[in-house]
Structure formats: C-alpha cells, structure tokens
Amino acid sequence: MSLIPDVPPKLFTLSAVAIGYLLIDNNTANEQNALGNWLMLVAQVLCTNAYFLQVQEERNDSSSDTMSDEDTIEMMQRMIDALTIEVENIKKSL
C-alpha cells in the first residue's frame, strides 16, 4: 500500500500548498518556524533514504560486488559530517 495517492502531479502539489496555508493559522512565527523545520527534516530523511536505495539498486544492477569496508567508513564519515553541520545550524537558530 502506497501513502502517495494516485492523483495528477499539479493537484498533489496544490494540496501541499493548501495544507501549508492551513498550518499557518493560529500559530506564532516561532511555532511556524519549528513546524516548518520539522517537516523539512522529515522530507530530508525521505529523500536521503530514497537516494541511498537508488544508489544500492544502481550498484546491484552494475555489479554484484558488495561495498568495501573503506567505502562504508567513508560514507559514514560523510553522514556524520552532514549531521554535525545540521546540529550546528539548529544550535545557531536557537
């Protein structure tokens, strides 16, 4: 079961705009900012996971080799660096 409805792309986009406007009501600027940042984080998690799945599929299609330990360590270090930057940005915004 997919969470994404089978609707035309423009209507799907318009629904996001409508929901965004509905979430503005009765919220302070700080509350809107907090909710917006939370939603962006959710979106980033989805995008990152989908991208990584695409990379894995691409690697499986092109070769049956598994990821080396060095590649795994390098990828994890990049993730740590990205998370560190996000944490610093959040600290600055507080």
ROTORNU-151877 format. One record per residue (C-alpha): residue number from 1; x, y, z. Coordinates in steps of 0.5 Angstrom, whole numbers, always signed. Layout:
N
[NUM,[X,Y,Z]]
...
// end
This chain:
94
[1,[+0,+0,+0]]
[2,[+3,+7,-2]]
[3,[+2,+13,+2]]
[4,[+2,+17,-4]]
[5,[-5,+18,-7]]
[6,[-6,+17,-15]]
[7,[-7,+24,-17]]
[8,[-4,+29,-22]]
[9,[+2,+32,-20]]
[10,[-1,+39,-20]]
[11,[-6,+37,-16]]
[12,[-1,+34,-11]]
[13,[+3,+40,-11]]
[14,[-3,+44,-10]]
[15,[-5,+40,-4]]
[16,[+1,+41,-1]]
[17,[+0,+49,-2]]
[18,[-7,+48,+2]]
[19,[-4,+45,+8]]
[20,[+2,+50,+8]]
[21,[-3,+55,+9]]
[22,[-8,+52,+14]]
[23,[-2,+50,+18]]
[24,[+0,+58,+19]]
[25,[-7,+60,+22]]
[26,[-7,+61,+30]]
[27,[+1,+59,+30]]
[28,[+6,+64,+32]]
[29,[+12,+66,+28]]
[30,[+16,+61,+32]]
[31,[+11,+56,+32]]
[32,[+11,+56,+24]]
[33,[+19,+56,+24]]
[34,[+19,+50,+29]]
[35,[+14,+46,+25]]
[36,[+17,+48,+18]]
[37,[+24,+46,+20]]
[38,[+21,+39,+23]]
[39,[+17,+38,+16]]
[40,[+24,+40,+12]]
[41,[+27,+35,+17]]
[42,[+22,+29,+15]]
[43,[+23,+31,+8]]
[44,[+31,+30,+8]]
[45,[+30,+24,+11]]
[46,[+25,+21,+6]]
[47,[+30,+24,+0]]
[48,[+36,+21,+3]]
[49,[+33,+14,+4]]
[50,[+31,+14,-3]]
[51,[+37,+17,-6]]
[52,[+41,+11,-2]]
[53,[+36,+6,-4]]
[54,[+37,+8,-11]]
[55,[+45,+8,-11]]
[56,[+44,+1,-8]]
[57,[+40,-1,-14]]
[58,[+45,+2,-19]]
[59,[+51,-2,-16]]
[60,[+47,-8,-16]]
[61,[+45,-7,-23]]
[62,[+52,-6,-25]]
[63,[+56,-10,-21]]
[64,[+55,-16,-15]]
[65,[+61,-13,-11]]
[66,[+59,-11,-4]]
[67,[+61,-5,-1]]
[68,[+68,-5,+2]]
[69,[+70,-3,+9]]
[70,[+73,+3,+7]]
[71,[+67,+6,+3]]
[72,[+63,+4,+8]]
[73,[+67,+8,+13]]
[74,[+68,+14,+8]]
[75,[+60,+14,+7]]
[76,[+59,+14,+15]]
[77,[+64,+20,+16]]
[78,[+60,+24,+11]]
[79,[+54,+23,+14]]
[80,[+57,+24,+21]]
[81,[+60,+31,+18]]
[82,[+53,+33,+15]]
[83,[+49,+31,+22]]
[84,[+54,+35,+25]]
[85,[+53,+41,+21]]
[86,[+46,+41,+22]]
[87,[+46,+40,+29]]
[88,[+51,+47,+29]]
[89,[+45,+50,+25]]
[90,[+40,+48,+30]]
[91,[+44,+51,+35]]
[92,[+45,+57,+32]]
[93,[+38,+58,+30]]
[94,[+36,+57,+38]]
// end
